[in-house]
Amino acid sequence: MSVGIGKDREWDEQAEAATANRKLLLVEKKETFEEVMARTEMALKEEQKREVVREIQSVFRCDDCDKQYVNITQYEEHCNSYDHHHTVRLREMRRQHQQRKMGSKSKRKKAAEKREDRQLAARIARAQKMAEEREKSQQSASNTASDASSRSKMSFSIGKKEGNASAASSSKPKISMSFGMNKKKANKRKPINFSMSFGKKKR
């Protein structure tokens, strides 16, 4: 490629001037206060624009599939697609399965509580029965002890009375009477013997 006279030298001079100093990066640049404020305002404007766009596009979001679309056409195409319907059916099946699982857990819990209540009632009834039997045995033991003591008192009093009666009978005079008739000689009449004796009994 051929250039005009002196053009080559001009380009070299321009290239040397342009590459004499390296172009600084944004981090390396020393910004002034005005430049910092301008850059901050621009960033705020961009963020506000993005917020507005996000609010507008929030209408085109599918929560079931967790997907965001830009316009109504894309959103309608997605809602009519097989992927969307499959995701909705799968989520519904999971929800029903979770409900059945929770229902079975609650049923098992109720059955366990009823079983524990029955066992507790049985233990309480058994303890009450044992307490009643213990009370009955104690009462029977006390009754037998009182009967034995009353019998011993009665025998002691009876023995004492019999001893007094025998002593009184021995101290009193004895009267004896005898009536007799000879049975062999019934035809002959004999007088009846009548005898009375007064005196103490000889030992």
C-alpha positions in Angstrom: 0.0 0.0 0.0 1.5 3.3 -1.0 0.8 6.6 0.7 1.5 10.1 -0.3 4.7 12.0 0.3 5.2 12.7 4.0 2.0 10.8 5.0 3.9 7.9 6.4 5.8 10.1 8.7 2.7 11.9 9.9 1.1 8.7 10.9 4.1 7.6 12.8 4.2 10.9 14.7 0.5 10.6 15.6 1.0 7.0 16.7 3.9 7.9 18.9 1.9 10.7 20.5 -1.1 8.5 21.1 0.9 5.6 22.6 3.3 7.7 24.6 1.1 7.5 27.7 -1.0 4.4 28.5 -4.7 4.8 28.7 -5.7 4.6 32.4 -8.4 2.2 33.6 -11.5 3.4 35.4 -10.1 2.3 38.7 -6.8 4.1 38.1 -8.4 7.4 37.1 -8.5 10.1 39.6 -12.0 11.5 39.4 -13.0 14.9 40.5 -16.0 15.6 42.7 -18.2 16.6 39.8 -17.4 13.5 37.9 -18.2 11.3 41.0 -21.6 13.1 41.4 -22.4 12.7 37.8 -21.6 9.0 37.8 -23.7 8.5 41.0 -26.7 10.2 39.5 -26.4 8.1 36.3 -26.3 4.9 38.4 -29.4 6.0 40.3 -31.3 6.7 37.1 -30.4 3.4 35.7 -31.5 1.6 38.9 -34.8 3.4 38.8 -35.3 2.4 35.2 -34.6 -1.2 36.0 -37.1 -1.1 38.9 -39.8 0.3 36.6 -39.1 -2.4 34.0 -39.2 -5.1 36.8 -42.6 -3.9 38.0 -44.0 -4.0 34.5 -42.6 -7.4 33.8 -43.8 -8.9 37.2 -47.1 -9.5 35.5 -45.4 -11.9 33.1 -43.9 -14.1 35.8 -44.9 -17.8 36.3 -44.6 -18.6 40.0 -45.3 -22.3 39.4 -42.3 -22.7 37.1 -40.3 -19.8 38.6 -39.7 -18.2 35.3 -39.8 -14.5 34.2 -40.9 -13.4 30.7 -40.6 -10.1 28.9 -44.0 -9.7 27.2 -47.5 -11.2 27.1 -46.8 -13.3 24.1 -44.0 -15.3 25.7 -46.0 -15.7 28.9 -49.1 -17.0 27.1 -46.9 -19.5 25.1 -45.4 -20.7 28.3 -48.8 -21.1 30.0 -50.1 -23.3 27.1 -47.0 -25.4 27.0 -46.6 -29.0 28.2 -43.7 -28.0 30.5 -46.0 -25.7 32.5 -48.9 -28.2 32.8 -46.5 -31.0 33.9 -44.9 -28.8 36.6 -48.4 -27.8 37.9 -49.5 -31.5 38.0 -46.3 -32.6 39.7 -46.6 -29.9 42.4 -50.3 -30.9 43.0 -49.3 -34.5 43.4 -46.6 -33.7 45.9 -49.0 -31.5 47.9 -51.6 -34.3 48.0 -49.0 -36.9 49.0 -47.8 -34.6 51.8 -51.3 -34.2 53.0 -51.9 -38.0 53.1 -48.6 -38.4 54.9 -49.5 -35.8 57.5 -53.0 -37.5 57.9 -51.4 -40.9 58.4 -49.0 -39.5 60.9 -51.8 -37.8 62.8 -53.8 -41.1 62.8 -50.8 -43.0 64.1 -50.3 -40.4 66.7 -53.9 -40.5 67.9 -53.7 -44.3 68.0 -50.6 -44.2 70.1 -52.1 -41.7 72.5 -55.2 -43.9 72.9 -53.0 -47.0 73.5 -51.0 -45.1 76.1 -54.3 -43.9 77.8 -55.6 -47.5 78.0 -52.3 -48.7 79.4 -52.3 -45.9 82.0 -55.9 -46.7 83.0 -55.1 -50.4 83.3 -52.1 -49.6 85.6 -54.3 -47.3 87.7 -57.0 -50.0 88.1 -54.3 -52.6 89.0 -52.9 -50.3 91.6 -56.3 -49.6 93.1 -57.1 -53.3 93.2 -53.9 -54.1 95.0 -54.5 -51.3 97.5 -58.0 -52.7 98.2 -56.7 -56.2 98.6 -54.0 -54.9 101.0 -56.7 -53.1 103.1 -58.9 -56.2 103.2 -55.9 -58.4 104.4 -55.1 -55.8 107.1 -58.7 -55.7 108.2 -59.0 -59.5 108.3 -55.7 -59.7 110.3 -57.0 -57.1 112.8 -60.3 -59.0 113.1 -58.7 -62.3 113.8 -56.4 -60.7 116.4 -59.4 -59.1 118.1 -61.4 -62.4 118.0 -58.4 -64.3 119.6 -58.1 -61.7 122.4 -61.9 -61.8 123.1 -61.8 -65.7 123.2 -58.9 -65.7 125.7 -60.8 -63.2 127.9 -63.9 -65.3 127.8 -62.1 -68.5 128.7 -60.4 -66.8 131.6 -63.7 -65.5 133.0 -65.5 -68.9 132.5 -62.7 -70.8 134.3 -62.8 -68.3 137.2 -66.6 -68.7 137.5 -66.3 -72.5 137.5 -63.7 -72.5 140.2 -65.9 -70.2 142.4 -68.9 -72.4 141.7 -67.0 -75.6 142.7 -65.6 -73.9 145.9 -69.1 -72.8 146.8 -70.6 -76.2 146.2 -67.9 -77.9 148.4 -68.5 -75.4 151.2 -72.3 -75.9 151.3 -73.7 -79.0 153.1 -75.0 -81.8 150.9 -78.5 -83.3 151.3 -79.0 -86.8 150.1 -82.4 -88.6 149.8 -83.0 -92.2 148.9 -86.3 -93.9 148.0 -86.3 -97.6 147.5 -88.5 -100.7 147.1 -87.7 -104.4 146.9 -88.5 -105.4 143.5 -88.2 -109.2 144.0 -90.9 -109.3 146.6 -93.4 -107.1 145.1 -96.3 -108.8 146.8 -95.1 -108.1 150.2 -95.4 -104.5 151.2 -92.5 -103.1 153.0 -92.0 -99.6 154.4 -90.1 -97.1 152.3 -86.7 -96.2 153.6 -86.2 -92.5 153.9 -82.8 -91.2 154.9 -81.4 -87.7 155.0 -77.8 -86.9 155.7 -76.3 -83.6 156.4 -72.6 -83.0 156.3 -69.7 -82.0 154.2 -68.3 -84.3 151.5 -65.4 -86.4 152.7 -62.3 -86.2 150.5 
